[in-house]
Amino acid sequence: MRAGDLLRQLDQRLLPPLTRAVARLGDRSARSGVLTWAALLSSAAVLGTAVWAADDAPVGDRTVGEVTRVGVVDGDSVPGYLRSAAADLAALPTAAPVTGEETYALVTLDAYLPPQRLAAVLGDVSVSTVFGRVPLPGRQTEIVKFPALRVPDDVVAGMAQVAVRKDTEAADYRARAAAVSGDGADERELRERYASGADVAAAEAAAYRTGCACVYAAVVRAAPVALRGVATRPDVRAVDPAPEVYRLDRTVFTPPLPEQHDVVRPPADTGPSAEPTPEVPVESTPVAPAPTASVGESSEPAPVVTIPLPEPSAAEPTELATPSVTTSPDATDTGPPAPSPS
């Protein structure tokens, strides 16, 4: 109800009785006292209505623009992160929470696992997303986030869809390589980069199509006692609780890769250089076709060090378009190729 409507109702209900009371009073002093009280009551009603109207005004979402980050970033100590996650898990309340008081957590694994192993590792906790990449030795591969409400079925289905996209990506690289004309050193180098990208994409497609051992992290939600149980299971490297997380679409999860053991550093790639020479007149285009909405999964190319702010979507939680993915220099398995001409 608007403040103006409330004031009109107060006038209609209070003023007629007051008028009749004043008319029955013949004493001038009594009439003056009644009018004084009426004025005071009217002022109090106006002030109360104003305060109510101010408090009842709609308040916007105060979390707009805020981003919660869980995991590691470039330059972090991996052992330090693991110790911090263990301390945070131990600090969660031990008393049984009331219904609905569950905590999101980032579960990282010691090794890349196939989808069929996830049920035994994660148990009966609620899973929302799993992270995967194809660990090709010495090559950069794409970090993929699979929505996984049903494990392992959703992960297997997501991998099959990514395999189709990777086939298309490999064909796109080959077409780009064929479109580069000339036989100069720059042209040969660019063709080699595109051919290398096609080989990596084809290898990723083949791996995902067979349900590869590619999963290395998951976002789960459970009570503290259940999270501690997950942390004790084989293949679990760390459980990083995030009680501050309330909305997944405004949270960025960046788990360490299994091969990261010391300090998080930008990834290396033993393949051809990803930077095209500026002399080659090639149109600037994306490295690979963007995933379509029908794929049902959200993925980010690695490596990317900078993490942009997310753009919340009402249709599907989106953590970010390009989260940070880094590897240690002692790792042989690194993130995805990025031969994109400038």
Salt bridges, closest charged atoms under 4 A:
ASP5 OD1 - ARG8 NH2 2.15
ASP61 OD2 - ARG247 NH1 3.06
ASP61 OD2 - ARG250 NH1 3.05
GLU142 OE1 - ARG165 NH1 3.34
GLU142 OE1 - LYS166 NZ 2.57
ASP154 OD1 - ARG150 NH2 2.96
ASP167 OD2 - ARG209 NH2 2.20
GLU169 OE1 - LYS166 NZ 3.24
ASP172 OD2 - ARG176 NE 2.58
ASP183 OD1 - ARG188 NH1 3.99
ASP183 OD1 - ARG191 NH2 3.78
GLU189 OE2 - ARG193 NH1 2.61
GLU204 OE1 - LYS166 NZ 3.16
ASP235 OD2 - ARG117 NH2 2.42
ASP249 OD2 - ARG247 NH2 2.69
GLU259 OE2 - ARG133 NH1 3.06
ASP262 OD1 - ARG265 NH1 3.54
ASP269 OD1 - ARG139 NE 2.85
GLU297 OE2 - ARG165 NH2 3.53
GLU300 OE2 - LYS145 NZ 2.05
